[in-house]
Amino acid sequence: MFHHIVLYKLKPNISAAQLEVIMMQTRIQLLKISVAANVRCGRRTDKLNPWGFFISVDFDSKERLRIFEEDPFYIKFVEEIIKPNMAESLVLDFDGDPKPH
């Protein structure tokens, strides 16, 4: 299982109400992508945390993550939701499958 986590710094003009809309739009867009599992997003709970928003998506394989990133719904999500509202991002990908010794 591959875990794809992206942390975002919000642009300074984004209000709490706008962030609620962003979260709703994120779920709507990313849940349309068939290779994505366990789609999650959320906002920070600590105002000192510079990363105001995150998405987390699981995949059965690294190949499915690549398919996800090339999906038209994901591309639309990035263009219409991420680019206009986020100032910076940090991508964290993890492999959750234990390897035999």
VENDA-V590169 format. One line per field, one symbol per residue. ss: DSSP state (a for helix, b for strand, c for the rest). phi: phi as a letter, one per 30 degrees, with the letter a starting at -180 (. if undefined). psi: psi as a letter, one per 40 degrees, with the letter a starting at -180 (. if undefined). A space follows every 10 residues. Layout:
ss=???
phi=???
psi=???
This chain:
ss=cbbbbbbbbb cccccaaaaa aaaaaaaaaa ccccccbbbb bbbccccccc ccbbbbbbbc caaaaaaaaa caaaaaaaaa aaaaabbbbb bbbbbccccc c
phi=.cccbbcbcd dedddddddd dedddddedd ddcdddbhdb aacdccdddd cdabbbbcbd addddddedc deddddeddc cdedcccabb cbcbccddcd d
psi=hhhhhhiihi idehiddddd dddddddddd eehdehifhi iiiieheehe heiiihhiid idddddddee hddddddddd dddeehdiih hhhihehihi .
